[in-house]
Amino acid sequence: MSKLSELIKKYCPNGVKYKKLGELGAFYGGITGKYRDDFIDGNEKFITYKNVYSNPALNVNVSDTVKISENENQRTLEYGDILFTGSSETLVECGISSVLTTQTGGGKIIFKQFLFFLSFL
């Protein structure tokens, strides 16, 4: 019996209702329309693939930045959003997740195009 099955049996004796993630929120892709130079001396923080891969809870104290203009429409992360690695060199590294567990304090957090996120409804 898996650890998850044991926990469900112990804490949810009547079972649990399973839902597809898409029923709980919407999926969005990462940053678009950027070139290598846009990631030098940027004005907004951005989350890298390695950050998601290495941290179950996102590390938002990063020095990685990207240039984002005032009128540019890029998706930003909000408290509770879950990021996923969309691709990798190995199958076991695909779909690794990390959650934004801290408030952003009004600052924007952008994420790389190799990631996607689930934002809850």
Buried (B, 14 or more C-beta within 10 A) or exposed (E): EEEEEEEBEEEEEEEEEEEEEEEEBEEBEBBEEBEEEBBEEBEBBBBBBEBBBEBEEBBBEEEBBBBBEEEEEBBBBEEEBBBBBBEBEEEEEEEBBBBBEEEBEEEBBBBBEBBBBBBEE
